[in-house]
Amino acid sequence: MNPLLRRIRNGFFILLIFLYMIFEELIWKSAVAPIIRFINAFHLYRHFLDYIQFRARPLSVLILFMVPFALGEVIGTLSAILAAQLHLLSAGLLYTMKIPLIVVALGILQHGKEKLLSYRWFALCYGWVMIQLDKLHSSLLYQQVHSALIRLRNRFSNRSSRLKRLIIRLYRRIRSSRSKS
């Protein structure tokens, strides 16, 4: 392959990997994980997941999984269209509507995985997605971008913690100087 084409291809992949990691860090860890904890606190939701795991038939689990998943993907697509049109606030607000739907779909997937995988087409699709994620995570390019992103995040968090300490020190000095006067 032509070195220029290889650089363009690698640059494109680096951009995609970087966007994936940003998505994973910002949206998944910052927004989705707290929503999962919040929704899991509801007694009714836990009963629903118990129903999925122990009593629901495979077809019911498939339908209950597909509805929030499909709605979430439609909302995500509409959000991407709005973002492409530079309606960023609307895109962000619409995307936040996707998160609870995907959380419910993931809960159904986790608790009804055996039933969902009883459908051969679903098992093939799920297996293919897992293989692609494993390939992505084990690729040299992903690992390089991931380590660079971690170094960058640590650099910012170190600066942030220094800034916090500076603000706390200034606050204490101001407070102690006021109490003396």
CNS distance restraints for C-alpha pairs under 8 A (distance, minus, plus):
assign (resid   1 and name CA) (resid   5 and name CA) 6.88 0.50 0.50
assign (resid   1 and name CA) (resid   6 and name CA) 6.49 0.50 0.50
assign (resid   2 and name CA) (resid   6 and name CA) 6.19 0.50 0.50
assign (resid   3 and name CA) (resid   7 and name CA) 6.18 0.50 0.50
assign (resid   4 and name CA) (resid   8 and name CA) 6.24 0.50 0.50
assign (resid   5 and name CA) (resid   9 and name CA) 6.01 0.50 0.50
assign (resid   6 and name CA) (resid  10 and name CA) 5.96 0.50 0.50
assign (resid   7 and name CA) (resid  11 and name CA) 5.89 0.50 0.50
assign (resid   8 and name CA) (resid  12 and name CA) 6.16 0.50 0.50
assign (resid   9 and name CA) (resid  13 and name CA) 6.22 0.50 0.50
assign (resid  10 and name CA) (resid  14 and name CA) 5.95 0.50 0.50
assign (resid  11 and name CA) (resid  15 and name CA) 6.17 0.50 0.50
assign (resid  12 and name CA) (resid  16 and name CA) 6.29 0.50 0.50
assign (resid  13 and name CA) (resid  17 and name CA) 5.99 0.50 0.50
assign (resid  14 and name CA) (resid  18 and name CA) 5.90 0.50 0.50
assign (resid  14 and name CA) (resid 141 and name CA) 7.13 0.50 0.50
assign (resid  14 and name CA) (resid 142 and name CA) 7.60 0.50 0.50
assign (resid  14 and name CA) (resid 145 and name CA) 6.96 0.50 0.50
assign (resid  15 and name CA) (resid  19 and name CA) 6.11 0.50 0.50
assign (resid  16 and name CA) (resid  20 and name CA) 6.09 0.50 0.50
assign (resid  17 and name CA) (resid  21 and name CA) 6.12 0.50 0.50
assign (resid  17 and name CA) (resid 142 and name CA) 6.37 0.50 0.50
assign (resid  17 and name CA) (resid 145 and name CA) 7.27 0.50 0.50
assign (resid  18 and name CA) (resid  22 and name CA) 6.09 0.50 0.50
assign (resid  18 and name CA) (resid 145 and name CA) 6.80 0.50 0.50
assign (resid  18 and name CA) (resid 146 and name CA) 7.90 0.50 0.50
assign (resid  19 and name CA) (resid  23 and name CA) 6.02 0.50 0.50
assign (resid  20 and name CA) (resid  24 and name CA) 6.08 0.50 0.50
assign (resid  21 and name CA) (resid  25 and name CA) 5.99 0.50 0.50
assign (resid  21 and name CA) (resid 146 and name CA) 7.42 0.50 0.50
assign (resid  22 and name CA) (resid  26 and name CA) 5.71 0.50 0.50
assign (resid  22 and name CA) (resid  27 and name CA) 7.68 0.50 0.50
assign (resid  23 and name CA) (resid  27 and name CA) 5.24 0.50 0.50
assign (resid  23 and name CA) (resid  28 and name CA) 6.65 0.50 0.50
assign (resid  24 and name CA) (resid  28 and name CA) 4.92 0.50 0.50
assign (resid  24 and name CA) (resid  29 and name CA) 6.57 0.50 0.50
assign (resid  25 and name CA) (resid  29 and name CA) 5.32 0.50 0.50
assign (resid  25 and name CA) (resid  30 and name CA) 6.85 0.50 0.50
assign (resid  26 and name CA) (resid  30 and name CA) 5.28 0.50 0.50
assign (resid  26 and name CA) (resid  31 and name CA) 7.21 0.50 0.50
assign (resid  27 and name CA) (resid  31 and name CA) 5.14 0.50 0.50
assign (resid  27 and name CA) (resid  32 and name CA) 6.34 0.50 0.50
assign (resid  28 and name CA) (resid  32 and name CA) 4.74 0.50 0.50
assign (resid  28 and name CA) (resid  33 and name CA) 6.17 0.50 0.50
assign (resid  29 and name CA) (resid  33 and name CA) 5.37 0.50 0.50
assign (resid  29 and name CA) (resid  34 and name CA) 7.77 0.50 0.50
assign (resid  30 and name CA) (resid  34 and name CA) 7.03 0.50 0.50
assign (resid  31 and name CA) (resid  35 and name CA) 6.40 0.50 0.50
assign (resid  32 and name CA) (resid  36 and name CA) 6.07 0.50 0.50
assign (resid  32 and name CA) (resid  99 and name CA) 6.48 0.50 0.50
assign (resid  32 and name CA) (resid 103 and name CA) 7.30 0.50 0.50
assign (resid  33 and name CA) (resid  37 and name CA) 6.37 0.50 0.50
assign (resid  34 and name CA) (resid  38 and name CA) 6.09 0.50 0.50
assign (resid  35 and name CA) (resid  39 and name CA) 6.00 0.50 0.50
assign (resid  35 and name CA) (resid 100 and name CA) 7.19 0.50 0.50
assign (resid  35 and name CA) (resid 103 and name CA) 7.68 0.50 0.50
assign (resid  36 and name CA) (resid  40 and name CA) 5.94 0.50 0.50
assign (resid  36 and name CA) (resid 103 and name CA) 6.26 0.50 0.50
assign (resid  37 and name CA) (resid  41 and name CA) 6.42 0.50 0.50
assign (resid  38 and name CA) (resid  42 and name CA) 7.44 0.50 0.50
assign (resid  39 and name CA) (resid  45 and name CA) 6.97 0.50 0.50
assign (resid  40 and name CA) (resid  45 and name CA) 6.48 0.50 0.50
assign (resid  40 and name CA) (resid  46 and name CA) 6.42 0.50 0.50
assign (resid  41 and name CA) (resid  45 and name CA) 7.88 0.50 0.50
assign (resid  41 and name CA) (resid  46 and name CA) 7.82 0.50 0.50
assign (resid  42 and name CA) (resid  46 and name CA) 6.56 0.50 0.50
assign (resid  43 and name CA) (resid  47 and name CA) 6.33 0.50 0.50
assign (resid  44 and name CA) (resid  48 and name CA) 6.17 0.50 0.50
assign (resid  45 and name CA) (resid  49 and name CA) 6.27 0.50 0.50
assign (resid  46 and name CA) (resid  50 and name CA) 6.20 0.50 0.50
assign (resid  47 and name CA) (resid  51 and name CA) 6.14 0.50 0.50
assign (resid  48 and name CA) (resid  52 and name CA) 6.29 0.50 0.50
assign (resid  49 and name CA) (resid  53 and name CA) 6.15 0.50 0.50
assign (resid  49 and name CA) (resid 107 and name CA) 6.99 0.50 0.50
assign (resid  49 and name CA) (resid 108 and name CA) 6.53 0.50 0.50
assign (resid  49 and name CA) (resid 111 and name CA) 6.28 0.50 0.50
assign (resid  50 and name CA) (resid  54 and name CA) 5.91 0.50 0.50
assign (resid  50 and name CA) (resid  55 and name CA) 7.67 0.50 0.50
assign (resid  50 and name CA) (resid 111 and name CA) 7.59 0.50 0.50
assign (resid  51 and name CA) (resid  55 and name CA) 5.08 0.50 0.50
assign (resid  51 and name CA) (resid  56 and name CA) 5.81 0.50 0.50
assign (resid  52 and name CA) (resid  56 and name CA) 5.04 0.50 0.50
assign (resid  52 and name CA) (resid  61 and name CA) 6.27 0.50 0.50
assign (resid  52 and name CA) (resid 108 and name CA) 6.70 0.50 0.50
assign (resid  52 and name CA) (resid 111 and name CA) 6.35 0.50 0.50
assign (resid  52 and name CA) (resid 112 and name CA) 5.76 0.50 0.50
assign (resid  53 and name CA) (resid 111 and name CA) 5.03 0.50 0.50
assign (resid  53 and name CA) (resid 112 and name CA) 5.14 0.50 0.50
assign (resid  56 and name CA) (resid  60 and name CA) 6.13 0.50 0.50
assign (resid  56 and name CA) (resid  61 and name CA) 6.34 0.50 0.50
assign (resid  57 and name CA) (resid  61 and name CA) 6.33 0.50 0.50
assign (resid  57 and name CA) (resid 115 and name CA) 7.55 0.50 0.50
assign (resid  58 and name CA) (resid  62 and name CA) 6.12 0.50 0.50
assign (resid  58 and name CA) (resid 115 and name CA) 4.86 0.50 0.50
assign (resid  58 and name CA) (resid 116 and name CA) 6.26 0.50 0.50
assign (resid  58 and name CA) (resid 118 and name CA) 7.58 0.50 0.50
assign (resid  59 and name CA) (resid  63 and name CA) 6.22 0.50 0.50
assign (resid  60 and name CA) (resid  64 and name CA) 5.97 0.50 0.50
assign (resid  61 and name CA) (resid  65 and name CA) 5.92 0.50 0.50
assign (resid  61 and name CA) (resid 108 and name CA) 7.26 0.50 0.50
assign (resid  61 and name CA) (resid 112 and name CA) 6.51 0.50 0.50
assign (resid  61 and name CA) (resid 115 and name CA) 7.08 0.50 0.50
assign (resid  61 and name CA) (resid 116 and name CA) 6.87 0.50 0.50
assign (resid  62 and name CA) (resid  66 and name CA) 6.00 0.50 0.50
assign (resid  62 and name CA) (resid 115 and name CA) 7.99 0.50 0.50
assign (resid  62 and name CA) (resid 116 and name CA) 6.05 0.50 0.50
assign (resid  63 and name CA) (resid  67 and name CA) 6.15 0.50 0.50
assign (resid  64 and name CA) (resid  68 and name CA) 7.21 0.50 0.50
assign (resid  64 and name CA) (resid 105 and name CA) 7.86 0.50 0.50
assign (resid  64 and name CA) (resid 108 and name CA) 7.50 0.50 0.50
assign (resid  65 and name CA) (resid  69 and name CA) 6.21 0.50 0.50
assign (resid  65 and name CA) (resid 105 and name CA) 5.24 0.50 0.50
assign (resid  65 and name CA) (resid 108 and name CA) 5.89 0.50 0.50
assign (resid  65 and name CA) (resid 109 and name CA) 6.81 0.50 0.50
assign (resid  66 and name CA) (resid  70 and name CA) 5.68 0.50 0.50
assign (resid  66 and name CA) (resid 105 and name CA) 7.49 0.50 0.50
assign (resid  67 and name CA) (resid  71 and name CA) 6.12 0.50 0.50
assign (resid  68 and name CA) (resid  72 and name CA) 5.87 0.50 0.50
assign (resid  68 and name CA) (resid 101 and name CA) 5.06 0.50 0.50
assign (resid  68 and name CA) (resid 102 and name CA) 6.52 0.50 0.50
assign (resid  68 and name CA) (resid 104 and name CA) 6.94 0.50 0.50
assign (resid  68 and name CA) (resid 105 and name CA) 5.74 0.50 0.50
assign (resid  69 and name CA) (resid  73 and name CA) 6.21 0.50 0.50
assign (resid  69 and name CA) (resid 101 and name CA) 6.64 0.50 0.50
assign (resid  69 and name CA) (resid 102 and name CA) 5.90 0.50 0.50
assign (resid  69 and name CA) (resid 105 and name CA) 5.53 0.50 0.50
assign (resid  70 and name CA) (resid  74 and name CA) 6.19 0.50 0.50
assign (resid  71 and name CA) (resid  75 and name CA) 6.14 0.50 0.50
assign (resid  71 and name CA) (resid  98 and name CA) 7.73 0.50 0.50
assign (resid  71 and name CA) (resid 101 and name CA) 7.33 0.50 0.50
assign (resid  72 and name CA) (resid  76 and name CA) 6.02 0.50 0.50
assign (resid  72 and name CA) (resid  97 and name CA) 7.92 0.50 0.50
assign (resid  72 and name CA) (resid  98 and name CA) 4.75 0.50 0.50
assign (resid  72 and name CA) (resid  99 and name CA) 7.43 0.50 0.50
assign (resid  72 and name CA) (resid 101 and name CA) 5.65 0.50 0.50
assign (resid  72 and name CA) (resid 102 and name CA) 5.97 0.50 0.50
assign (resid  73 and name CA) (resid  77 and name CA) 6.10 0.50 0.50
assign (resid  73 and name CA) (resid  98 and name CA) 7.59 0.50 0.50
assign (resid  74 and name CA) (resid  78 and name CA) 6.20 0.50 0.50
assign (resid  75 and name CA) (resid  79 and name CA) 6.00 0.50 0.50
assign (resid  75 and name CA) (resid  94 and name CA) 6.77 0.50 0.50
assign (resid  75 and name CA) (resid  95 and name CA) 6.65 0.50 0.50
assign (resid  75 and name CA) (resid  97 and name CA) 7.54 0.50 0.50
assign (resid  75 and name CA) (resid  98 and name CA) 6.00 0.50 0.50
assign (resid  76 and name CA) (resid  80 and name CA) 6.16 0.50 0.50
assign (resid  76 and name CA) (resid  94 and name CA) 7.76 0.50 0.50
assign (resid  76 and name CA) (resid  95 and name CA) 5.93 0.50 0.50
assign (resid  76 and name CA) (resid  98 and name CA) 6.49 0.50 0.50
assign (resid  77 and name CA) (resid  81 and name CA) 6.27 0.50 0.50
assign (resid  78 and name CA) (resid  82 and name CA) 6.23 0.50 0.50
assign (resid  78 and name CA) (resid  91 and name CA) 7.73 0.50 0.50
assign (resid  78 and name CA) (resid  94 and name CA) 7.91 0.50 0.50
assign (resid  79 and name CA) (resid  83 and name CA) 6.13 0.50 0.50
assign (resid  79 and name CA) (resid  90 and name CA) 7.63 0.50 0.50
assign (resid  79 and name CA) (resid  91 and name CA) 4.46 0.50 0.50
assign (resid  79 and name CA) (resid  92 and name CA) 7.06 0.50 0.50
assign (resid  79 and name CA) (resid  94 and name CA) 5.82 0.50 0.50
assign (resid  79 and name CA) (resid  95 and name CA) 5.71 0.50 0.50
assign (resid  80 and name CA) (resid  84 and name CA) 6.09 0.50 0.50
assign (resid  80 and name CA) (resid  91 and name CA) 6.76 0.50 0.50
assign (resid  81 and name CA) (resid  85 and name CA) 6.34 0.50 0.50
assign (resid  81 and name CA) (resid  91 and name CA) 7.90 0.50 0.50
assign (resid  82 and name CA) (resid  86 and name CA) 6.34 0.50 0.50
assign (resid  82 and name CA) (resid  87 and name CA) 5.23 0.50 0.50
assign (resid  82 and name CA) (resid  88 and name CA) 6.81 0.50 0.50
assign (resid  82 and name CA) (resid  90 and name CA) 6.92 0.50 0.50
assign (resid  82 and name CA) (resid  91 and name CA) 5.21 0.50 0.50
assign (resid  83 and name CA) (resid  87 and name CA) 5.33 0.50 0.50
assign (resid  83 and name CA) (resid  88 and name CA) 5.06 0.50 0.50
assign (resid  83 and name CA) (resid  90 and name CA) 7.93 0.50 0.50
assign (resid  83 and name CA) (resid  91 and name CA) 5.35 0.50 0.50
assign (resid  87 and name CA) (resid  91 and name CA) 6.05 0.50 0.50
assign (resid  88 and name CA) (resid  92 and name CA) 5.99 0.50 0.50
assign (resid  89 and name CA) (resid  93 and name CA) 6.14 0.50 0.50
assign (resid  90 and name CA) (resid  94 and name CA) 5.99 0.50 0.50
assign (resid  91 and name CA) (resid  95 and name CA) 5.98 0.50 0.50
assign (resid  92 and name CA) (resid  96 and name CA) 6.28 0.50 0.50
assign (resid  93 and name CA) (resid  97 and name CA) 6.84 0.50 0.50
assign (resid  94 and name CA) (resid  98 and name CA) 7.00 0.50 0.50
assign (resid  95 and name CA) (resid  99 and name CA) 6.92 0.50 0.50
assign (resid  96 and name CA) (resid 100 and name CA) 7.75 0.50 0.50
assign (resid  97 and name CA) (resid 101 and name CA) 7.30 0.50 0.50
assign (resid  98 and name CA) (resid 102 and name CA) 6.21 0.50 0.50
assign (resid  99 and name CA) (resid 103 and name CA) 6.10 0.50 0.50
assign (resid 100 and name CA) (resid 104 and name CA) 6.23 0.50 0.50
assign (resid 101 and name CA) (resid 105 and name CA) 6.23 0.50 0.50
assign (resid 102 and name CA) (resid 106 and name CA) 5.98 0.50 0.50
assign (resid 103 and name CA) (resid 107 and name CA) 6.14 0.50 0.50
assign (resid 104 and name CA) (resid 108 and name CA) 6.22 0.50 0.50
assign (resid 105 and name CA) (resid 109 and name CA) 6.11 0.50 0.50
assign (resid 106 and name CA) (resid 110 and name CA) 6.04 0.50 0.50
assign (resid 107 and name CA) (resid 111 and name CA) 6.13 0.50 0.50
assign (resid 108 and name CA) (resid 112 and name CA) 5.54 0.50 0.50
assign (resid 108 and name CA) (resid 113 and name CA) 7.61 0.50 0.50
assign (resid 109 and name CA) (resid 113 and name CA) 5.09 0.50 0.50
assign (resid 109 and name CA) (resid 116 and name CA) 7.48 0.50 0.50
assign (resid 112 and name CA) (resid 116 and name CA) 6.15 0.50 0.50
assign (resid 113 and name CA) (resid 117 and name CA) 5.92 0.50 0.50
assign (resid 114 and name CA) (resid 118 and name CA) 6.36 0.50 0.50
assign (resid 115 and name CA) (resid 119 and name CA) 7.63 0.50 0.50
assign (resid 116 and name CA) (resid 122 and name CA) 6.63 0.50 0.50
assign (resid 116 and name CA) (resid 123 and name CA) 7.43 0.50 0.50
assign (resid 117 and name CA) (resid 122 and name CA) 5.85 0.50 0.50
assign (resid 117 and name CA) (resid 123 and name CA) 4.65 0.50 0.50
assign (resid 118 and name CA) (resid 122 and name CA) 7.74 0.50 0.50
assign (resid 118 and name CA) (resid 123 and name CA) 7.07 0.50 0.50
assign (resid 119 and name CA) (resid 123 and name CA) 6.20 0.50 0.50
assign (resid 120 and name CA) (resid 124 and name CA) 6.15 0.50 0.50
assign (resid 121 and name CA) (resid 125 and name CA) 6.19 0.50 0.50
assign (resid 122 and name CA) (resid 126 and name CA) 5.93 0.50 0.50
assign (resid 123 and name CA) (resid 127 and name CA) 5.86 0.50 0.50
assign (resid 124 and name CA) (resid 128 and name CA) 6.05 0.50 0.50
assign (resid 125 and name CA) (resid 129 and name CA) 6.24 0.50 0.50
assign (resid 126 and name CA) (resid 130 and name CA) 6.22 0.50 0.50
assign (resid 127 and name CA) (resid 131 and name CA) 6.12 0.50 0.50
assign (resid 128 and name CA) (resid 132 and name CA) 6.19 0.50 0.50
assign (resid 129 and name CA) (resid 133 and name CA) 6.22 0.50 0.50
assign (resid 130 and name CA) (resid 134 and name CA) 6.15 0.50 0.50
assign (resid 131 and name CA) (resid 135 and name CA) 6.12 0.50 0.50
assign (resid 132 and name CA) (resid 136 and name CA) 6.10 0.50 0.50
assign (resid 133 and name CA) (resid 137 and name CA) 6.10 0.50 0.50
assign (resid 134 and name CA) (resid 138 and name CA) 6.04 0.50 0.50
assign (resid 135 and name CA) (resid 139 and name CA) 6.03 0.50 0.50
assign (resid 136 and name CA) (resid 142 and name CA) 6.43 0.50 0.50
assign (resid 137 and name CA) (resid 142 and name CA) 6.06 0.50 0.50
assign (resid 137 and name CA) (resid 143 and name CA) 6.94 0.50 0.50
assign (resid 138 and name CA) (resid 142 and name CA) 7.10 0.50 0.50
assign (resid 138 and name CA) (resid 143 and name CA) 6.99 0.50 0.50
assign (resid 139 and name CA) (resid 143 and name CA) 6.37 0.50 0.50
assign (resid 140 and name CA) (resid 144 and name CA) 6.14 0.50 0.50
assign (resid 141 and name CA) (resid 145 and name CA) 6.20 0.50 0.50
assign (resid 142 and name CA) (resid 146 and name CA) 5.86 0.50 0.50
assign (resid 143 and name CA) (resid 147 and name CA) 6.05 0.50 0.50
assign (resid 144 and name CA) (resid 148 and name CA) 6.19 0.50 0.50
assign (resid 145 and name CA) (resid 149 and name CA) 6.06 0.50 0.50
assign (resid 146 and name CA) (resid 150 and name CA) 6.17 0.50 0.50
assign (resid 147 and name CA) (resid 151 and name CA) 6.20 0.50 0.50
assign (resid 148 and name CA) (resid 152 and name CA) 6.17 0.50 0.50
assign (resid 149 and name CA) (resid 153 and name CA) 6.06 0.50 0.50
assign (resid 150 and name CA) (resid 154 and name CA) 6.05 0.50 0.50
assign (resid 151 and name CA) (resid 155 and name CA) 6.10 0.50 0.50
assign (resid 152 and name CA) (resid 156 and name CA) 6.34 0.50 0.50
assign (resid 153 and name CA) (resid 157 and name CA) 6.07 0.50 0.50
assign (resid 154 and name CA) (resid 158 and name CA) 5.94 0.50 0.50
assign (resid 155 and name CA) (resid 159 and name CA) 6.30 0.50 0.50
assign (resid 156 and name CA) (resid 160 and name CA) 5.96 0.50 0.50
assign (resid 157 and name CA) (resid 161 and name CA) 6.01 0.50 0.50
assign (resid 158 and name CA) (resid 162 and name CA) 6.20 0.50 0.50
assign (resid 159 and name CA) (resid 163 and name CA) 6.10 0.50 0.50
assign (resid 160 and name CA) (resid 164 and name CA) 6.15 0.50 0.50
assign (resid 161 and name CA) (resid 165 and name CA) 6.19 0.50 0.50
assign (resid 162 and name CA) (resid 166 and name CA) 6.16 0.50 0.50
assign (resid 163 and name CA) (resid 167 and name CA) 6.18 0.50 0.50
assign (resid 164 and name CA) (resid 168 and name CA) 6.13 0.50 0.50
assign (resid 165 and name CA) (resid 169 and name CA) 6.07 0.50 0.50
assign (resid 166 and name CA) (resid 170 and name CA) 6.16 0.50 0.50
assign (resid 167 and name CA) (resid 171 and name CA) 6.03 0.50 0.50
assign (resid 168 and name CA) (resid 172 and name CA) 6.15 0.50 0.50
assign (resid 169 and name CA) (resid 173 and name CA) 6.22 0.50 0.50
assign (resid 170 and name CA) (resid 174 and name CA) 6.16 0.50 0.50
assign (resid 171 and name CA) (resid 175 and name CA) 6.03 0.50 0.50
assign (resid 172 and name CA) (resid 176 and name CA) 5.91 0.50 0.50
assign (resid 173 and name CA) (resid 177 and name CA) 5.98 0.50 0.50
assign (resid 174 and name CA) (resid 178 and name CA) 6.20 0.50 0.50
assign (resid 175 and name CA) (resid 179 and name CA) 6.26 0.50 0.50
assign (resid 176 and name CA) (resid 180 and name CA) 6.27 0.50 0.50
assign (resid 177 and name CA) (resid 181 and name CA) 6.51 0.50 0.50
